[in-house]
């Protein structure tokens, strides 16, 4: 799939730290199509390593108190253990404060310090944005319950869309690969 783009080596150079950002919204198994499939993450880890990069996986789930359960049920913990890759809890990784239209929010520090973000969204519908994919997946870089706070502060689709565009410009992933093994249609992002 990446051959026409020059392979992973066109994006990752030896020694580059790569934050692999899956969608780990909630504590659901891969067959529920809520989270990025662990085999897509495994393939990304292996491609980054083959290009000489140093992969790490990280996200912030919708429920900060369920992080371990999300990792377990999504299959992410097993994949990261099997591949000997750090699985970062973006709730605990530190953050930097930013401002959008007068609203302060925090952005997980690993997103700002990684040499490259490899964005691995899940193909699914979303009740506010209609579709969740490459841009919406970066919302998981906001640690903790501030995701809920930002939804409340920006309840209209247009407002929230402007924030997502702002966030995308702040972190600008180097590459996005969408997990469409099974897509979700319906009352997304979790049902």
C-alpha positions in Angstrom: 0.0 0.0 0.0 2.8 2.4 0.8 5.0 1.6 -2.2 3.6 4.3 -4.4 4.5 6.8 -1.7 8.1 5.5 -1.4 7.4 3.1 1.4 7.6 3.9 5.1 11.2 5.0 4.5 9.8 8.1 2.8 8.4 9.2 6.2 10.7 7.6 8.8 14.4 7.9 8.9 16.7 5.9 11.2 16.5 6.9 14.8 13.3 9.0 14.4 10.9 8.7 17.3 7.4 7.9 15.9 4.2 8.2 17.9 1.7 5.8 16.5 -1.7 7.2 17.3 -4.5 4.7 17.1 -8.2 5.4 18.1 -8.6 3.8 21.5 -11.9 5.5 22.4 -13.3 2.9 24.8 -13.1 -0.5 26.3 -14.4 -2.5 23.3 -13.0 -5.6 21.5 -11.7 -5.2 17.9 -14.8 -6.9 16.4 -16.9 -3.9 17.7 -15.2 -1.5 15.2 -14.8 1.2 17.9 -11.0 1.1 18.2 -8.2 0.8 15.7 -7.6 -2.9 15.0 -4.5 -4.2 16.8 -3.2 -5.9 13.7 -3.1 -2.5 11.9 -1.1 -1.2 14.8 1.2 -4.2 14.7 1.8 -3.7 10.9 2.6 0.0 11.5 5.1 -0.9 14.3 6.9 -3.3 12.1 7.0 -0.9 9.1 8.4 1.9 11.4 11.0 -0.5 12.8 12.0 -1.7 9.3 12.6 1.9 8.3 14.9 2.4 11.4 12.4 4.4 13.4 11.7 4.0 17.1 7.9 3.4 17.5 5.7 4.1 20.5 1.9 3.8 20.8 -0.2 6.3 22.6 -3.7 7.6 23.0 -6.1 9.0 25.6 -9.4 7.1 25.8 -12.7 8.8 26.5 -12.7 7.5 30.1 -9.4 8.2 31.8 -10.2 5.8 34.6 -10.6 2.9 32.3 -7.2 3.2 30.4 -5.9 -0.3 31.5 -9.3 -1.9 30.5 -9.2 -0.1 27.2 -5.7 -1.3 26.4 -6.6 -4.9 27.4 -9.9 -5.3 25.6 -8.8 -3.4 22.4 -5.8 -5.8 22.1 -3.4 -2.9 22.2 -1.6 -4.0 25.4 -1.0 -7.5 23.9 0.4 -6.1 20.6 2.7 -3.6 22.3 4.0 -6.3 24.7 4.5 -8.8 21.8 6.3 -6.2 19.7 8.3 -4.7 22.7 6.9 -1.2 22.1 6.1 1.4 24.8 2.3 1.9 25.2 2.0 5.5 26.5 -0.8 6.6 28.7 -1.4 10.2 27.5 -3.2 10.9 30.8 0.2 10.6 32.5 2.7 11.7 29.8 2.5 15.4 30.6 0.9 18.1 28.6 1.3 21.7 27.3 -1.4 24.3 27.4 -2.7 25.8 24.2 -5.5 28.2 23.4 -8.2 28.1 20.8 -10.6 31.0 20.4 -10.1 32.0 24.0 -10.5 28.4 25.3 -7.5 26.8 27.0 -6.8 23.1 26.5 -3.9 20.8 27.0 -2.2 18.7 24.4 -0.2 15.6 25.3 3.5 16.3 25.3 4.5 13.2 23.3 2.5 14.6 20.4 4.7 17.7 20.5 8.0 16.0 21.0 7.7 13.0 18.7 9.7 13.2 15.5 6.6 12.0 13.5 3.0 11.2 14.3 1.7 8.1 12.5 -2.1 8.6 12.6 -4.1 5.4 12.6 -7.8 6.3 12.8 -10.7 3.9 12.7 -13.3 4.3 9.8 -16.6 5.1 11.5 -19.5 7.4 11.9 -19.8 10.1 14.5 -22.9 11.7 16.0 -21.4 15.3 15.9 -18.9 15.3 13.0 -20.8 12.7 10.9 -17.6 10.8 10.2 -14.5 10.2 12.3 -11.3 9.6 10.6 -7.8 11.2 10.2 -8.6 14.7 11.6 -11.0 13.6 14.4 -8.6 10.9 15.6 -6.2 13.6 16.8 -8.8 14.6 19.4 -7.4 11.7 21.5 -4.2 13.8 22.0 -6.2 15.8 24.6 -5.6 14.0 27.9 -8.4 13.5 30.4 -11.9 14.8 30.6 -11.0 18.0 28.7 -12.3 16.2 25.7 -15.8 16.3 27.3 -15.1 20.0 28.3 -14.3 20.9 24.7 -17.4 19.1 23.4 -19.4 21.2 25.8 -17.6 24.5 24.9 -18.0 23.8 21.2 -21.3 22.1 20.8 -22.1 23.1 17.2 -20.6 21.1 14.3 -19.0 24.3 12.8 -17.3 25.3 16.0 -16.0 21.8 16.7 -14.8 21.5 13.1 -12.8 24.7 13.5 -11.2 23.3 16.6 -10.3 20.0 14.9 -8.7 21.9 12.0 -6.7 24.0 14.6 -5.6 20.8 16.4 -4.6 19.2 13.1 -2.4 22.2 12.2 -0.8 22.1 15.7 0.4 18.4 15.5 0.4 17.8 11.7 0.8 14.0 11.3 3.4 12.8 8.9 1.3 10.0 7.6 -2.3 8.7 8.1 -3.4 5.1 7.5 -7.1 4.5 8.1 -8.1 1.2 9.6 -11.1 0.1 7.5 -10.9 -3.6 8.3 -14.4 -3.2 9.6 -16.1 0.2 9.5 -18.8 1.4 11.8 -22.1 2.8 10.4 -24.8 4.0 12.8 -24.6 5.8 16.2 -20.8 6.3 16.2 -18.3 6.7 17.6 -19.0 3.9 20.0 -22.3 2.2 19.1 
